[in-house]
Amino acid sequence: MSETLPASPANEVLRLEQVRKAFNIGTPLETEVLHGIDLRLNRGELAALIGPSGSGKSTLLNLIGLLDTPSSGELYVLGQATRDSDDEARTHLRNQAIGFVFQFHHLISAFSVLENVLMPLMIRHGKPSHADIDLARGLLDEVGLAQFADKKPTQISGGQQQRVAIARALVTRPPLLLADEPTGNLDTRTAQSVFELFHRINAQFGCAILVVTHDPRLAADCGRTIQLVDGHIVSDAANPPSR
């Protein structure tokens, strides 16, 4: 795994300062889910976010992914404050800076594996260039699926589909990769192989990776584990080297 770079404004990808999130604000049902979250993530870090159901992990990930906004506090992506940004600005920053991998891969069955990887670039600027196609093929090679480029997603296994989703998330070369229970539907061996892929990506591309997982063994395989309980970060520590 790549060595974590020292904290500095140049290396910082993500910073949360006293971030709170409440729902039903101003009504009798108002509920605060996140309570003053402070968090930093640097380039080259591979961190696990763990916590029981209902601890606020999904809410926190939605904020970090710029899919929602904090009720108070500030969230910075690549040094840019985001809380007061309009939807257009947040969408632009999200598309430029963040890749997403979900528990369900959401591949489009009508398109080939290669076309699925290219999809973020096609959405961004239409017909892919030769350079785009070369990049996508290179990423498929990195995840061990170059020979399946012309197959449809339904013609490959679940673990292979998740690897396609990882390649798709990387095609825009985002400095931050968010993975929400990416191994939740995979067997133990395939889940471990996906985490090995995260390690390789982390080392090769130097992007920061934040993985939400319920599996303590996989969390321990990350360089750092952040534990969220009842909307509070109760621990945030480096894990002993495992490789």
C-alpha positions in Angstrom: 0.0 0.0 0.0 1.2 3.5 -0.7 2.6 5.5 2.2 0.2 8.2 3.4 1.5 11.6 2.6 2.0 14.1 5.4 -0.9 16.4 6.1 -0.7 19.7 4.2 -3.1 21.8 2.2 -1.5 20.4 -1.0 -2.2 16.8 0.0 -5.6 17.3 1.6 -8.5 16.0 -0.4 -11.3 16.2 2.1 -11.9 18.2 5.3 -15.0 18.4 7.5 -15.2 21.0 10.2 -17.9 20.7 12.9 -20.3 19.3 10.3 -23.8 18.7 11.6 -26.8 17.3 9.7 -30.4 17.5 10.9 -33.7 16.5 9.2 -37.2 18.0 9.5 -35.6 21.3 10.7 -38.1 23.6 12.4 -40.7 20.9 13.0 -41.5 18.8 16.1 -39.9 15.9 14.3 -36.5 17.7 13.9 -33.7 15.2 14.4 -30.0 15.7 14.3 -28.1 12.7 12.8 -24.6 14.0 12.7 -23.2 15.9 15.6 -20.1 18.1 14.9 -18.0 15.8 12.7 -14.4 16.7 12.2 -12.5 14.7 9.6 -9.6 15.0 7.2 -8.5 12.7 4.3 -5.3 13.1 2.4 -4.1 11.8 -1.0 -2.9 8.3 -0.8 -5.0 7.3 2.2 -7.2 4.2 2.3 -9.6 4.5 5.2 -12.5 2.4 6.3 -15.7 3.9 7.8 -17.4 1.5 10.2 -20.3 1.7 12.6 -23.6 0.0 13.5 -26.8 0.5 11.4 -28.3 3.9 12.2 -25.0 5.4 13.2 -25.1 8.0 10.4 -22.7 6.4 7.9 -25.0 6.8 4.9 -25.8 10.4 5.8 -22.1 11.2 6.2 -21.2 9.6 2.9 -24.0 11.6 1.1 -22.5 14.8 2.5 -19.0 13.9 1.5 -20.2 12.9 -2.0 -21.9 16.3 -2.3 -25.3 14.7 -2.7 -26.6 16.6 0.3 -25.5 19.7 2.3 -24.6 20.1 6.0 -27.0 21.9 8.3 -24.0 23.6 9.8 -20.3 23.4 9.7 -18.2 23.3 6.5 -17.1 20.6 4.1 -14.1 21.2 1.9 -13.2 19.2 -1.2 -9.8 20.0 -2.7 -9.8 23.0 -0.4 -13.0 24.4 -1.8 -15.8 25.1 0.7 -19.1 23.5 -0.5 -21.8 24.2 2.0 -23.1 27.4 0.4 -22.4 26.2 -3.2 -25.4 26.0 -5.5 -26.4 22.7 -7.1 -24.5 23.5 -10.4 -21.3 24.1 -8.6 -21.6 21.1 -6.4 -22.4 18.9 -9.4 -19.4 20.2 -11.3 -17.1 19.6 -8.3 -18.5 16.1 -7.7 -18.0 15.1 -11.3 -14.5 16.4 -11.3 -13.3 15.2 -7.9 -15.3 12.2 -6.7 -15.7 8.6 -7.9 -18.4 6.4 -6.5 -18.6 2.6 -6.1 -21.8 1.2 -4.6 -22.9 -2.1 -3.1 -25.0 -2.5 -6.3 -22.9 -1.8 -9.3 -25.6 -0.2 -11.4 -24.1 -1.2 -14.7 -26.3 -0.7 -17.8 -27.0 -4.1 -19.3 -27.6 -2.8 -22.8 -24.1 -1.5 -23.1 -20.8 -3.4 -23.2 -18.3 -3.5 -20.3 -16.1 -1.0 -22.1 -19.1 1.4 -22.8 -20.1 1.2 -19.1 -16.6 2.2 -18.1 -16.7 5.1 -20.6 -20.1 6.3 -19.4 -18.9 9.1 -17.1 -16.8 10.6 -19.9 -19.7 10.2 -22.4 -22.0 12.0 -20.1 -19.4 14.7 -19.7 -18.5 15.4 -23.3 -20.4 13.1 -25.7 -18.7 10.7 -28.0 -15.5 9.3 -26.4 -12.2 10.2 -28.0 -9.5 7.6 -28.9 -7.7 8.7 -25.8 -10.8 8.1 -23.7 -11.1 4.6 -25.1 -7.5 3.9 -24.5 -7.8 5.0 -20.9 -10.9 2.9 -20.3 -9.2 -0.2 -21.8 -6.2 0.5 -19.7 -8.4 0.6 -16.5 -10.1 -2.7 -17.5 -6.6 -4.2 -17.8 -5.8 -2.9 -14.3 -8.8 -4.6 -12.9 -8.1 -7.8 -14.8 -10.9 -7.6 -17.2 -9.4 -6.5 -20.5 -10.6 -9.6 -22.3 -14.2 -8.9 -21.3 -14.4 -5.3 -22.8 -16.9 -6.3 -25.5 -19.0 -8.5 -23.2 -22.3 -7.3 -21.7 -22.5 -7.1 -17.9 -24.9 -10.0 -17.8 -22.2 -12.2 -19.3 -19.7 -11.8 -16.4 -19.8 -12.7 -12.7 -20.9 -10.4 -9.8 -17.4 -9.9 -8.7 -16.3 -9.0 -12.2 -19.2 -6.6 -12.5 -18.0 -4.8 -9.3 -14.6 -4.5 -10.8 -16.1 -2.9 -13.9 -17.9 -0.4 -11.5 -14.5 0.4 -9.9 -12.9 1.0 -13.3 -15.9 3.2 -14.2 -15.4 5.2 -11.0 -11.7 5.8 -11.9 -12.1 6.8 -15.5 -12.3 10.5 -14.6 -9.2 10.1 -12.5 -10.9 11.5 -9.3 -8.7 12.4 -6.3 -11.4 10.9 -4.0 -13.0 7.5 -4.4 -16.0 6.7 -2.2 -17.1 3.1 -1.8 -20.3 2.3 0.0 -20.4 -1.4 1.0 -18.7 -2.4 -2.2 -18.4 -6.0 -1.1 -21.8 -6.4 0.5 -23.1 -8.8 -2.2 -19.9 -10.7 -2.7 -18.6 -13.9 -1.2 -15.6 -13.7 1.2 -12.9 -14.6 -1.4 -14.3 -12.2 -4.0 -14.6 -9.5 -1.4 -11.0 -9.9 -0.4 -10.0 -9.7 -4.1 -11.9 -6.4 -4.4 -10.1 -5.0 -1.4 -6.8 -6.1 -2.9 -7.8 -4.1 -6.0 -8.4 -1.0 -3.8 -4.9 -1.4 -2.4 -3.4 -1.5 -5.9 -5.5 1.5 -7.1 -4.5 3.4 -3.9 -0.8 2.7 -4.5 -0.9 3.3 -8.3 -3.1 6.4 -8.6 -2.5 7.9 -5.2 -6.2 8.8 -4.8 -7.8 8.9 -1.4 -10.3 6.1 -0.8 -13.0 6.0 1.8 -14.7 2.6 2.1 -17.9 2.0 4.2 -17.9 -1.6 5.3 -19.5 -3.8 8.0 -16.7 -6.4 7.8 -14.1 -5.8 10.5 -11.5 -7.9 8.8 -11.7 -5.8 5.6 -11.6 -2.6 7.7 -8.5 -3.8 9.5 -6.9 -4.3 6.1 -7.2 -0.5 5.4 -4.5 1.9 6.6 -7.0 3.7 8.9 -10.3 2.9 10.5 -12.9 5.6 11.4 -15.7 4.5 13.7 -19.0 6.3 13.8 -21.5 5.7 16.6 -24.7 7.7 17.1 -23.6 10.5 14.8 -20.2 10.9 16.5 -16.7 9.8 15.5 -15.7 7.8 18.5 -12.3 6.6 17.1 -10.1 7.4 14.2 -6.8 5.5 14.2 -4.2 4.0 12.0 -4.3 0.2 11.7 -1.2 -2.0 12.2 0.5 -2.9 8.9 -0.9 -6.1 7.5 1.3 -6.5 4.4 
